[in-house]
Amino acid sequence: MTKLTQIKEIQNRLPEDIRFVDETNSEFTEDEFVSILCWLKYFKQHYNKFGKSKLPEIMFPIISKKIRLDFGLYITRSDCEPGKGDYNIYISENLKNYKPGRKTLDNFIRTWNL
C-alpha cells in the first residue's frame, strides 16, 4: 500500500471536520500504519464523547522511533501551512537525523520525559 493510499485511509477514519497533516518524509511501515489506525480509534472515541471541548489525555502518542502523532492542536484552527484554517491532527518525525544507538535512545527518552 502506498503512502498516499494510507493517508487517504487515515483521513477517511477521522471526523469530517478534522484534517490529517503528514509532516514526515518517509513511507509508513505496516506496523506504523496499524499503530496509527489504533491511535485514531482512541482519538475518535474521545472526539465522539467530548468533541472539541477537551483535549485527549494522551496528546502525543509515539508510533515508532521515527514518528509520532499530535492530537494537541485539533481543537483550534491552524494558522500556518499546511492546513491553514483547518482543524488538524499532525504526524511528524521524532528526531531529525536519527541514528540508532544507545546515546540517541537516551536523548530520546530525556526529550520526551519517558
C-alpha positions in Angstrom: 0.0 0.0 0.0 1.4 3.4 -0.9 1.7 6.3 1.5 -0.9 8.2 -0.4 -3.4 5.3 -0.1 -2.6 5.0 3.6 -3.1 8.7 4.2 -6.5 8.6 2.4 -7.5 5.6 4.6 -6.4 7.5 7.7 -8.4 10.6 6.6 -11.5 8.5 6.0 -11.4 7.4 9.6 -11.3 10.9 11.0 -14.3 13.1 11.7 -15.2 15.2 8.6 -14.1 18.5 10.1 -10.6 17.3 11.0 -7.7 17.1 8.6 -4.7 14.7 8.8 -1.4 16.6 8.1 1.6 14.4 7.3 4.9 16.2 8.1 7.1 13.1 7.6 9.5 12.4 4.7 9.4 8.6 4.7 6.9 5.8 3.9 4.9 4.3 6.8 5.8 0.6 7.6 2.9 -1.8 8.0 3.4 -1.7 11.8 3.4 2.1 11.9 0.2 2.2 9.8 -1.6 -0.2 12.0 -0.5 1.7 15.1 -1.7 5.0 13.6 -5.1 3.4 13.0 -5.3 2.1 16.6 -4.5 5.6 17.9 -7.1 7.1 15.6 -9.7 4.7 17.1 -8.7 6.1 20.6 -9.0 9.6 19.3 -12.3 9.1 17.6 -13.8 7.6 20.9 -12.6 10.7 22.7 -13.9 13.0 20.0 -17.3 11.4 20.0 -17.6 11.9 23.7 -16.1 15.4 24.1 -15.9 16.9 20.6 -13.6 19.9 20.6 -14.3 20.9 24.2 -11.5 18.8 25.8 -8.0 17.5 24.8 -7.4 13.8 25.0 -5.4 12.6 28.0 -2.7 11.2 25.6 -1.9 14.0 23.2 1.4 12.8 21.6 1.3 9.1 21.0 4.6 7.7 19.8 4.1 5.4 16.8 7.7 4.3 16.4 11.2 5.5 16.9 10.8 7.8 14.0 7.3 9.2 14.1 4.6 10.4 16.5 1.0 11.8 16.3 0.0 15.1 17.7 -3.6 15.4 18.9 -2.8 18.6 20.9 -3.9 21.1 18.2 -7.1 19.7 16.8 -9.4 22.0 18.9 -8.3 25.2 17.3 -8.0 26.2 13.7 -4.5 26.1 12.3 -2.9 29.5 11.5 0.0 28.1 9.5 0.6 26.0 6.4 -0.1 23.2 5.6 -3.8 23.1 6.6 -4.2 26.7 7.4 -7.8 27.4 8.6 -8.5 23.7 9.3 -8.7 21.6 12.4 -5.7 19.3 12.2 -4.0 16.2 13.6 -0.4 16.0 12.7 2.1 13.2 12.2 5.7 14.2 12.4 9.2 12.9 12.9 10.5 12.5 16.5 14.1 13.4 15.8 15.9 14.9 12.9 18.9 13.0 11.7 18.0 9.9 13.8 20.9 7.5 14.2 20.3 4.2 16.0 22.3 3.7 19.1 22.2 3.9 22.9 23.2 7.6 23.1 20.4 8.7 20.8 17.8 6.5 22.6 18.8 8.1 25.9 18.4 11.5 24.4 15.0 10.5 23.0 13.9 9.3 26.5 15.0 12.5 28.1 13.5 14.7 25.4 10.1 13.1 25.7 10.2 12.6 29.5 9.7 8.8 29.2 
